[in-house]
Amino acid sequence: MSYGTYMTRRVPLGEARQNWADVIGTVRYARQPAILTDRGRDAVAVVPVEWYERLVDWLTDPGGGDELRAFLAKDLGLDPTP
């Protein structure tokens, strides 16, 4: 799946265990999210902490929708129009 210039990698859990530093480095420095899979099924997402914090803020603040839409447009290159 692609989000603007971002590609989400799918990484099997066993591979992620063996290459954890690489997975974290890619998410942290390249800002490329990773979906860890278990037996071919999506299990967990690893995203940059800024994305996580903004999502939590948006989910807990009823007025946070405008900030999230701006983030989606600026950081992810998505059209946030409802």
URDA-V143115 format. One line per field, one symbol per residue. phi: phi as a letter, one per 40 degrees, with the letter a starting at -180 (. if undefined). psi: psi as a letter, one per 30 degrees, with the letter a starting at -180 (. if undefined). burial: b if it has 16 or more other ideal C-beta (glycine too) atoms within 10 Angstrom, else e. A space follows every 10 residues. Layout:
BEGIN
phi = ???
psi = ???
burial = ???
END
This chain:
BEGIN
phi = .bbgccbccb bcdcccccbd cccccccccc fbcbbcbbfg bdbabbbddc ccccccdccc bdcccccccc cccccbgccc cc
psi = kkjbgkkkkk kkeeeeefhe eeeeeeeeef hjlkkkkjhf kkekkjlkee eeeeeeeeff jfgfeeeeee eeeeefgljg k.
burial = eeeeebeebe beeeebeeee eebeebbeee ebbbbbbeee eeeeebbbee beebeeebee eeebeeebbe bbeebbeeee ee
END
